[in-house]
Amino acid sequence: MGFTISKVFWWFAAPANLALVLLAFALLALMIGRRMLAGMLLALVVAAGAALTLAPVKDWVLRPLEDRFPVPAEAPVDGVIVLGGAIDTWLSADRGQPVINDSAERLTAFLDLARRYPRARLVFAGGSAGLFDDAAREADIARDLFQRLGLAPERVIYERDSRNTHENAVFARRLAAPAADERWLLVTSAYHMPRAIGTFRRQGWEVTAYPVDFSVPRAGNQASGSLLEGLNGVHWGIREWLGLAYYRLQGYTDSWFPAP
């Protein structure tokens, strides 16, 4: 039930969808003669768009998340686990070939680490995050993709039933059965790393963060962008901050903002 509620809530809370809701209310206000209310709603949408274009709102929202865990120094590794989220399962099934989204660095980093640590155990964790259709599983598509790219299928444990980060940790730990003294790298997008680390810790799996897929520059280096880029960054940033709060309230993590 929690999975369904979170999906429905985010559909309405997502910045772009919220803007559409405000525009719809503005149109309704015009239709019933409430011109002042309509003007206020339209002004709010325009002001938000201007802020996303002219101010580094994306940086403000994402940088604390992305800077929370540094890339670790080179050291022996017993295992590598990568979280799903880089493959569009619906389009992949529809087109008959792997379709990768903006988080592709999760996959490329996983392949790179598999090459650099040939004796490390490997885990891919990801099923379907779809609310209605879960026939296509990300792990199945990843298996085919990795095999095409030369990664031996017997090297990887594929967890294909998880729908979110909490289930990633629960199901992957059950399959991998890591020893307490083993060093595992956790690969996921940098903005998602705090919640992911907190979730794995809650399951008793002390993994080492290996953040990838950065979206904003280091502090002091401000990058300009378009309205679309700003909106996309704020979308994922707000989603992650809300996710951190929700996971803490649910008891899926042991702190509000997990740290190294």
C-alpha positions, 0 to 999 in steps of 0.5 A: 500500500505504501508503494502505491500511495507514494506513487500517487502522491508524487504524481501530484507533488511533482513540480511540473504536475503541480504547475499544471494543476495551478494553471488549471485552477487559474483557468477555472478562476477565470471562467467563474470571474475570479480574475484576481485569483487567476492572476495570482496563480499565473504570477506564481507559475511565471515567478517559479519559472523565472526562478528556475531559469535565473537562479541556481535553484537546481544547485541549491536543491541537489548539491547537499545531496550530491556532496554528502558522500565522496567518491572512495579512494582505491582499495580492495573490494569484495563486492559491488552492488548497483541499484536500478533506475537507469533503464526504461523498462516500458520502452525497452519492452516496447522497442525490443532493445535496452533503453537507457535514461539519464542515469546511465552512469550507474551501469557504466560505473558498474561495468568499469568496477567489474573490470577493475575488480575481477574477483569481486562479487556483483549484484544488480538490484532492480525490478519494476517501479511501474504502478500498474504494469510490472511485467518488464523487470529491469534486472532482466533487461540489464542481464541482456545488456551486460552480456552483450557488453561482455560481462559474463552472466555467471558473475552477476546476481540479479535481484528482479523483484524490488520496486523501490530503494527499501526493497533493493536493500532487503532483497539484495542482502538476502541474495548476496548474504554478505559477510560482516568483514566484506567491503561492498561498493554501492553504486547509485546516483549521487543525489540518491546516495544518502537515502540508499546508504541509510536504507542499507545500513538499516538492514545491517549492511555497511556498504561503501558509497560509490556515487555517480551520475552527478547533476550539479558542479562543486560548490563555487562553480555555478552552471547556467541552464535552461528552464527545462534543466532547472525544472528537471533538477528540482524535480529529482531534488525535491523527490529525494528530500521528500523520500528521505523524510518518508523513509525516516518516518517509515523506519526504513533509515536510521537518520533523517540525512545519513552521513559518512 
